[in-house]
Amino acid sequence: MKYFNVKNITACCCLLLLSNCATPPPKQVSNVCSIFRQYPACYWAAQDANKRWYVPIAVQMAIIHQESRFNGVAKPPRQRLLWIIPWKRPSSAYGYTQALQQTWKNYKRSAGRSGADRDAFADAVDFIGWYATQAYHKQGIPRNDAYKLYLAYHEGLGGYARKTYLRKRWLIAVARKVKARAGIFQQQLNHCHKQLAAKPWYRFW
């Protein structure tokens, strides 16, 4: 009977840990190259989402940066009862993308990803790609337009069609921030993309 070598078991455990993207959140959430160097598997997950949905990596990452700062277990803060007692959360938003529970169910059914989890980075970037594609087909929003995509992401496709965002100056300001962030991330990617892509073995980390 053969026994497992302790070193081999340890190595396998480390490999499993390294394969999980952005857990805990990246050290430098404002530098996409730093994020991908710290969590190489995240780069390949974003690449896969880009190939499947044609949404630029910089746009994917800018939306996640705004929604959760790359915290996979993020939730909206609890409301306060009588300004003191912690109460219910305002919505079912959760995970990297802060997707609502029902929206996530629609995504899993529509995209054929029944096992997708909101706290899994690869599923999160795929979700953004799917949502952006819905926005493209139903509202004609270009998949590289971070500004309009974020407005539709926040308000829902129906709300975007009704232009509910026009009554929310704060949301327009946030959408502009997301657009600016996508531009910054793209500039950063221009400097590290070739370096990351040249190391395919990172895919298994």
N, C-alpha and C positions, 0 to 999 in steps of 0.2 A: 504494500500500500504506500502511495506517495503522499508526502506532506508538503504543504505550501511553505515556501521560504518566507520568513518574516519580512525580509527586505523587499521581496516581490509584492507582498500584500501592501506594504507601506507605499511603494511606488504607484500601485494601482489606485490607492486612496488619494494620493496627491494628484494623479492624473484626472480623477473624477472631480476633485475640487477645482482644478485649473480650468476644466471644461465649462464650468458655470460662469456665465458672463456677469461682470459687474456686481459680484456679491463678496464683500460689501461694496457700496458705491465707490466709484473711482476717486482717486486722490485729487485729481485736477479735472473737475467737471467742465471747465471752460476751454479745455484744449483737447480736441478730438484725437489728435495724434497720440497724446499721452494716454488717453482712455484706451485706445486700441493697442498701444504697447503694453499697458498693464493687463488688459484682457484681450489677447489676440483673437479668441473665438468670437468676440463681439464684432470684429472687423469682417470676418467671414459670414457671420449671420446677416450683417447689413448688406454685404455684397450679394448674398443670396436673395434678399428681399428686393434689392435693386434690379437684379436680373429677372425676377418674377413679375414685378409690378412697375418697373421703370421709374421709380421714385428715387431721386438722388440721395446718396448716403447723407450728405450735409443736411438735407431737409428732414430726413428721418431723425437724425440726432438732435437737430434744433428743436423739434417738437417734443422729444423726450426730455431734453434739457429744461424746457419751459414747464412741462407737466409734473416732473418728479425729481429733477436733478439727478437722474439715473439711480433712484432709490426704488428697487423692485417691490418693496412692500409698503410704499407710500399710500396714505389714506387722507381724505380731507379731515381737518381738525374737528373735534366734536363741538357741537353747539353748547351753549351754557344755559342752564335753567336758573332763573333769578340771578343771572350774571355770575354765578358762583359754581353751581353744581354741574359737573360734566354730564352732557345729555347725548342725544342721538347724533350721528353724523349726517350732514346735509344730503348725501347721496351715496350710491353704491360704488362710486369711483374707487379704483384700486390699481396698484402696480405701476410699472414704468410709464404707461400711457394714460393712466387715470381713466381708463375706459369704464363705462357703466356696465353693470352685469348683463342687462338685456342686449346692449350693443355687442358685447363680447359673444353672447350666445348666437346672435345673428351672424357674426364673423365666422365662428366655428362651423356653423352650418353651411354658409355660403362659400367659404374658402376651402371646405373639406378638411378642416384641421380639428377634429373632435377632441383631441387630447391637449389642445393649446391652453396655456396658463398665463394669466396676466402678470405673474411675477417671474416669467421666463423671458429673457431679453430677446432671444431668437423669435419667439412668438410675438413679442411687442413690436419689433420692426416689421414683421410680416403683416401685423394688424394695421400699422400705419400705411403700408403699401396698399393693402386692400381698401382701406377707407379712402385714400387719395384716388384710387382707381374708380371707386363709386362716385366721388366728387367730379372726376373727369367725365365720366359717361353721363351722369345725370345733370350736372350743372356746368359742364364745359370748362372746369377749372384746370389749367395746365398742372401736370404733376410735379413741375419744378417751381411752382409759384407758392413759396412758403407763406406769404402774406394771406392770400385768399384761402389757401388750404387750412390755415389755422382758424380763420373765421368760420369756415364750414365745419371744422373739427369741433370747435367750441359750441357753436349754435345748432349743429345738426344740419343735414342737407335741407330739410324743410325750413328751418329758421334762416339759413343762408339765402334761400330762394325768396323768402319774405323780407329779407334785408333787416332782420331784427338787430343786427350789429350796429346799425346806424344810430340806435338809441343808446349805445354803450360806448362812450368815448374811451373809457378805460380799456375796453376790449380791443378797440382799434389800436391803441397805444401798445398793447401787449403783442398784437399781431405784427406790428412794425418791429418790435424787439425780436420776434421769432425770425422775421425776414433778415434782419441785420445779423442775427446769430448764425443763420444758415450761410450767409455770405462769409462770415469769419471762419466758420468750420470748413467751407470750401477752400478758402485760401490756405488753411492749415493742411488740408488733405492734399493740396497740390504739391506740398513739400514732402509728405511722407507716404503717399499712396504707392509709389513704385517700390519703396523699401518694404512696406508691409506685404504687397502682392508678390514680392520676390521670395517670400518665405512661406511656401505652401504648407510646410510641416507645422506652422502655427495653427493650422486648421484643426489639428487634433489636440490642442491644448485647451 
